[in-house]
Each structure stands twice: as structure tokens, then as C-alpha cells.
Amino acid sequence: MEITPEGIAEFQKGTLPDELGIEPLEVTDELARGRMVVESRHLHPFGFLHGGGWVTLADTVAAWATLRHLPEGTGFSTVELKTNVFAGARVGDELVATARPLHIGRRTQVWEVRTTREDRLMAVFTCTQMALSD
């Protein structure tokens, strides 16, 4: 797989990120950026984006970033995550998540993902990824 927005979009077809409409915008060694437009299928019963939607968006973008730093033939898994949501998102809101590394080691990577709506910080997510080999 080519680790570009186009390559990732093709690679994730039919998976949860694809089904939720999470789109890759940019993937470099320094960051990854993706977007999701909130739809009714993403909401909890009170009409705001479900916590699982926040986490899936952020974890997906962190995963794209992680791919750029894995040795050949290595996979990975999220082993720890934390999310703080600062404001509710509703149908029609365009959320943009940007992942930046806090640590890139041989066996672990730690990523911070900031999710915004226009210029407003909506959520911050931090995760640890563990490299896995066959």
C-alpha cells in the first residue's frame, strides 16, 4: 500500500473508517490529517456525535500517521487511548483531525490528535500504538 491519501482511501475500503465516511486529506512523516462530516448515523440519541465517532475519527488518523513509521513487514495495534471532547458536534459539522507524534520509538509510537471544527478545538485524543510482527 502506498501511504498517501489516495492509497489509504483504497486500502480502507469496506472497513469501519470507510463506512463512517472518514476521508484522508494529508499524510506525511510529520502529521496526518483526515475529515469526517457528521451525519445522523454518527449521533447518540440526544443528537450529538457519539463518543465512538470521536474516537474512531482520531484513532483512524493516528493509524495513518503510524503507518509512515513502521518497519517493513510490521503491523501495529492501539494499546491505549484517551479522548477529551470540549464541544458537541451536530449533523453537518465538518470535523478535521490532525495527528502529530509525541514519541516514535522502535516498538511504540504515541500520537496526539486535535480535532477541530473550523477554528474551534473540539477534542484532543492521545494514543499509544505498539508495533507487532508475525
Buried (B, 14 or more C-beta within 10 A) or exposed (E): EEBBBEBBBEBBEEEEBBEBBBBBBBBEEEBBBBBBBBBEEBBEEEEBBBEEBBBBBBBBBBBBBBBBBBEEEEEBEBEEBEBEBEEBBEBEBEBBBBBBBEEBEEEBBBBBBBBBBEEEEBBBBBBBBBBEEE
